[in-house]
Amino acid sequence: MGLHAAYGLTRIINARGPYTPVGVSRSGEGVATAVAAALSEFFVMEELQDAADRALARFAGAEAGTVVHCTASAITLAVAAAMTGESPERIAALPDATGMPRAVVLPAGHAVNYGHPIEQAVRLAGAVPVRVGTDAAYTSADLEAGLSRPDVACLLLVSSRLVRGAGVECSEAVAVAHRRGVPVVIDGAAQDFRIEELLGTGADLVTVSGQKYLGSPTAGLVVGRARLVAAVRAQERGIGRAMKASKEAVIGVLAALEARQELDMAAWRQQQADKVADFVARAGALRGITAESVPDPTGLPFERAGLEVDPAVSGMDAAALGTALRAGSPSIWVMSGREGREELLPELVPLAPAEIEAILARLGELLPD
Ligand SMILES: *Cc1c(COP(=O)(O)O)cnc(C)c1O
């Protein structure tokens, strides 16, 4: 019996992307086999983290890397590392940050909410978020103003479709911080495909999710400067105890990194493009739908199917269509569209052909000729 039947759980088709409330991603066979094997073994966890350090450094072209529980904890621990370095006294004192640099400067539009506000992940370390600029935009001068405080621990930038407003290039923001000797952390949770590019901005630490496109079990990956990564690892004797990676997560990350390295990117991209092109052609023939391929807004290497809904023809707006898809069985979860548009943006990356057929069939039922 399958897990859904055994526990009475809703069957899902996830066209919402690597979304935490529906279980994020599918792991490949290599990851599943490695994780299953890890569960019945003992390891010297230091050695396992050393192996992950080497693998992540190679993967990202970074000095060092480590694995923590998830990206939310990676943000907290990266901030903590900037505050404490490897000082055992400071690490033991957190989240009481008395006497430490504790201001974490971030552009207002980067104060995202990925299920909780990122500023809460900052505050968990005992740090104080300091927003600069407005939701609509920030400039180098805004950064300069925020970074001129005497108690700055780091600059935090986010690379995600959740980010709002216009701003300076990431590499310029990093340069502004570095001129003041302030380290920079970039949260690039779903951006594992772009990890080298994010590091290429000069950022000192980059956090990405293991369980999003990489397809490992839940894990937060932190890569960057060796001293700061060491300070992240040192948090395990402090607040990081509650945010540690399990043995099966670290083994799963190692297997997922190997799978990614073996992936033929050109063939994979072509496969994604073909899936989207076919879907767009068929969905575009439905009543009240105009369909096109839409590039990922954050520069990920695949397109999404953009479905523009004409409520006057289809009898429902995009939100109602999304709700109707979710209400069916299986329950179909679709990414919502760009702001101000009557649009849905199904993401097809992890879906099997039968699941894509099921989405098209359901759309056909909801939008009859
Ligand atoms: C998903 C996400 C996170 C949190 O990642 P977890 O690994 O689920 O903790 C943080 N930041 C952004 C921008 C995200 O999209």
Ligand as a Chemical Component Dictionary entry (heavy atoms), coordinates in Angstrom:
data_LIG
# 
_chem_comp.id                   LIG 
_chem_comp.type                 NON-POLYMER 
_chem_comp.pdbx_formal_charge   0 
_chem_comp.three_letter_code    LIG 
# 
loop_
_chem_comp_atom.comp_id 
_chem_comp_atom.atom_id 
_chem_comp_atom.alt_atom_id 
_chem_comp_atom.type_symbol 
_chem_comp_atom.charge 
_chem_comp_atom.model_Cartn_x 
_chem_comp_atom.model_Cartn_y 
_chem_comp_atom.model_Cartn_z 
_chem_comp_atom.pdbx_ordinal 
LIG C1 C1 C 0 12.634 28.263 0.659  1  
LIG C2 C2 C 0 13.313 29.518 1.058  2  
LIG C3 C3 C 0 13.965 29.630 2.298  3  
LIG C4 C4 C 0 13.880 28.581 3.343  4  
LIG O1 O1 O 0 14.411 27.384 2.955  5  
LIG P1 P1 P 0 14.255 26.118 3.883  6  
LIG O2 O2 O 0 15.355 25.223 3.414  7  
LIG O3 O3 O 0 12.896 25.578 3.643  8  
LIG O4 O4 O 0 14.422 26.551 5.290  9  
LIG C5 C5 C 0 14.675 30.780 2.560  10 
LIG N1 N1 N 0 14.731 31.788 1.682  11 
LIG C6 C6 C 0 14.099 31.738 0.496  12 
LIG C7 C7 C 0 14.195 32.900 -0.431 13 
LIG C8 C8 C 0 13.370 30.605 0.144  14 
LIG O5 O5 O 0 12.756 30.546 -1.047 15 
# 
loop_
_chem_comp_bond.comp_id 
_chem_comp_bond.atom_id_1 
_chem_comp_bond.atom_id_2 
_chem_comp_bond.value_order 
_chem_comp_bond.pdbx_ordinal 
LIG C1 C2 SING 1  
LIG C2 C3 SING 2  
LIG C2 C8 DOUB 3  
LIG C3 C4 SING 4  
LIG C3 C5 DOUB 5  
LIG C4 O1 SING 6  
LIG O1 P1 SING 7  
LIG P1 O2 DOUB 8  
LIG P1 O3 SING 9  
LIG P1 O4 SING 10 
LIG C5 N1 SING 11 
LIG N1 C6 DOUB 12 
LIG C6 C7 SING 13 
LIG C6 C8 SING 14 
LIG C8 O5 SING 15 
# 
